[in-house]
Amino acid sequence: NAGVMQNPRHLVRRRGQEARLRCSPMKGHSHVYWYRQLPEEGLKFMVYLQKENIIDESGMPKERFSAEFPKEGPSILRIQQVVRGDSAAYFCASSRQEGATDTQYFGPGTRLTVL
Amino acid sequence: KNQVEQSPQSLIILEGKNCTLQCNYTVSPFSNLRWYKQDTGRGPVSLTIMTFSENTKSNGRYTATLDADTKQSSLHITASQLSDSASYICVVFPLFSGGYNKLIFGAGTRLAVHP
């Protein structure tokens, strides 16, 4: 009964490189959410996806950031041409249903460091 | 602008003592309010979820209260243990049309329990 899996746990990139963060939701969950947590700040919503669909990407920067949740395989958060300000912890969460009271289960996060 | 403010920012207590963490929010209308526990280097774990019509919810030694009139919530921890050392995050789910899960996170209270 594995929980939400994220990899890698730590990722170091130089400015201008690409970062790919992967998230495998809990078994039976078809709703995935990505959040970013800057040091000493609360988590901020980025994007909400269902299988093969982006439902809400209002929290994601319009440039350099993209997300997908293919029919098969994990959800991917992609950051192109990373800058130092992208350094943060990126958390993925999943839920069984879309709903006000449905619990989101979080993964352990990927800590991105941009040199 | 929607906001979730938590106090204190950090707290140190001795093992076995009780403590209360505060959350004030301006998000309105809202569907539910959640408390999460986040251990260092880990993802948040749900403790309680309360709808706007609930006043209190317990989970073991954790008891959350909600006053929708004053827009305040508190998390009370009884008989603290060393393992309670973590950040406690108050999260509000705004009432959007469409029901998308865009939680608004407070910055958290960092609790340290000392022997």
Interface residues (C-beta under 8 A of the other chain):
Chain A: V4 H31 Y33 Y35 E40 E41 G42 L43 K44 F45 Y48 I55 D56 S58 G59 F91 A93 S95 E98 G99 A100 T101 D102 T103 Q104 Y105 F106 G107 P108 G109
Chain B: V4 S31 N32 Y36 G41 R42 G43 P44 V45 S46 I49 T51 I89 F93 L95 G99 Y100 N101 K102 L103 I104 F105 G106 A107 G108
